[in-house]
Amino acid sequence: MNLSDVEKAAVLLIALGPDRSKQILEQLGTSDLLPIVGAMKRMRSIPHEVRRAVLLEGNRILHKLSG
């Protein structure tokens, strides 16, 4: 998987759905928000394996942080 961090954030937010994504996006400042929303708009479809890889990476990060 060769995605930037912004693209990974976009995939994660799309996977979370509109309601949960909205809660997260409301917490971001403009400088973080605009690139992520732009990446979300550019993504037409996300292959299942890409979505799964991003979700697994996010889960590993959260597991380490809770640690």
C-alpha positions as CSV (number, residue, x, y, z in Angstrom):
1,M,0.0,0.0,0.0
2,N,1.5,3.3,-1.1
3,L,-0.8,5.9,0.4
4,S,0.2,9.2,2.0
5,D,-0.9,9.9,5.6
6,V,-3.5,12.3,4.2
7,E,-4.9,9.6,1.9
8,K,-4.9,7.0,4.8
9,A,-6.9,9.5,6.9
10,A,-9.3,9.9,4.0
11,V,-9.8,6.2,3.6
12,L,-10.3,5.8,7.4
13,L,-12.9,8.5,7.5
14,I,-14.7,7.1,4.5
15,A,-14.8,3.7,6.1
16,L,-16.2,5.2,9.3
17,G,-19.2,6.6,7.5
18,P,-20.6,10.2,7.5
19,D,-21.8,10.5,11.1
20,R,-18.6,9.4,12.7
21,S,-16.4,11.2,10.2
22,K,-18.3,14.4,10.8
23,Q,-17.5,14.2,14.5
24,I,-13.8,13.8,13.7
25,L,-13.6,16.4,11.0
26,E,-15.2,19.0,13.3
27,Q,-12.2,18.7,15.6
28,L,-9.7,19.5,12.9
29,G,-8.3,22.8,12.0
30,T,-8.4,24.2,8.4
31,S,-4.8,23.2,7.6
32,D,-5.6,19.6,8.4
33,L,-9.1,19.5,7.2
34,L,-8.7,20.8,3.6
35,P,-6.1,18.2,2.5
36,I,-8.1,15.3,3.9
37,V,-11.4,16.5,2.5
38,G,-9.7,17.0,-0.9
39,A,-8.3,13.5,-0.8
40,M,-11.8,12.1,0.1
41,K,-13.3,13.9,-2.9
42,R,-10.7,12.4,-5.2
43,M,-11.3,8.9,-4.1
44,R,-13.8,7.3,-6.4
45,S,-13.6,3.8,-5.1
46,I,-11.4,2.2,-2.5
47,P,-10.4,-1.4,-3.1
48,H,-11.3,-3.7,-0.3
49,E,-7.7,-4.7,0.4
50,V,-6.7,-1.0,0.7
51,R,-9.5,-0.3,3.1
52,R,-8.6,-3.3,5.2
53,A,-4.9,-2.4,5.3
54,V,-5.7,1.1,6.4
55,L,-8.1,-0.1,9.1
56,L,-5.6,-2.6,10.4
57,E,-2.8,0.0,10.5
58,G,-5.2,2.4,12.4
59,N,-6.0,-0.4,14.8
60,R,-2.3,-1.1,15.5
61,I,-1.7,2.5,16.2
62,L,-4.6,2.8,18.6
63,H,-3.5,-0.4,20.3
64,K,0.0,1.0,20.8
65,L,-1.4,4.3,22.2
66,S,-3.6,2.5,24.6
67,G,-0.8,0.5,25.8
